């Protein structure tokens, strides 16, 4: 399962509303190579399903990921911060063994 925090749900709803994104769009999350710790998150709105997608819904938000990325994201929570640190969206990922100082990448 991939979870959505209240903070992330509020921001996703706000973004969808302000950009007039249709209800059939979902959040696609993937893990890609890159960043100073080796792996980075990629997230966007999408409305096209792929054959091996893993689909979850939490707090009324549909989140989709490919199988390989799900292995890195299992039991993670998508959060949003608008504070002084300026993080934006970020994952609390229990599978990460370390994160870079800026929080943009991780390793397992």
N, C-alpha and C positions, 0 to 999 in steps of 0.2 A: 504494500500500500504506500502511496505518497499522499501526504497530508497537506492541507491548506490552512494556514493560520488566519485568524480574523483580519489581521493587518493586510495580508496579501489578498484576501477575498475582497476587501473594501477597495483596494487599489485596482484590482482586475476589473471589478464592476465599474469603477470610475473611468478607466481607460476604454472599456468597451462602449460605454455610453457616450463619452466625448468624441470618439472616433467613429461612431455609428457602426460598430462591428456587430454583425448579425448573431443571433442566438445559436446558430449551428456551428460557430467557431469555438474551438477549444484551445487550451494551452498545450503546446508541444514543447517538451523538455528533452534535451539530449545531453550526453556527456561526450566531449570531444577532447582530443589531445591538444595540449597547449597550456600556457601560463607557466609561472615559475615553479609550481609544484607538480606539473605534469598533466593534470586534467582540469578542464573548465566546463562550466555549465553553459548551455545555449537554450534560450527560451524565446518563443514567439507564438503569435496566434496562428492557427491553421484550421482548415476545414476539410482536409483530404486525409483519409485514413490509409495506412499502409498495412500490408498483409500480416506482419508479426507485431503490430502495435499492442502494447499493454495499456489498458484503459482503466482509469480510476475516477471516482467522483467523491469529492469531500466538500461540504458546506455549499453545495449547489454549483461547484466549479468542476468542470470536466478537465482532467489532465491526462495527457497521452505521452507515452515514451516508447522507444524501441526496446527490444528485449535486452540488448547488450547494455544500454544505458540504465535500464531498470536494476540490473545487478549492482550498479554503483549507487542508485538512488533509493533502494529498498528502505522503508521506514523513515525517510527524510521528510522534513516539513518545510514548505515554502513560506517564507516570511517576507515582510516589507518593512523597511525603516526609512523614515523621512527626517531623521534627526541630524545633528551636526556632523556625524560621521559620514552621512551621504551614501549609505550602502545601496539604497534602492531595494530591489528584490535580491534575496539571498536564501540559501538552503542551510538548515540545521541538519547536518548529515552525520548520523552515528557510524557510518561506514568509513568516514575519512580518518586517516591516521595522522595527518597533518594538513595544515592550510598555510598558504602564503600570508605574509603580513597584511596585505591589502584585502584578503578574503576572496579574491577573484578566482583562485585555483586551489586544487586539493590533490592529495595522494591517498591511495589505499594500500 
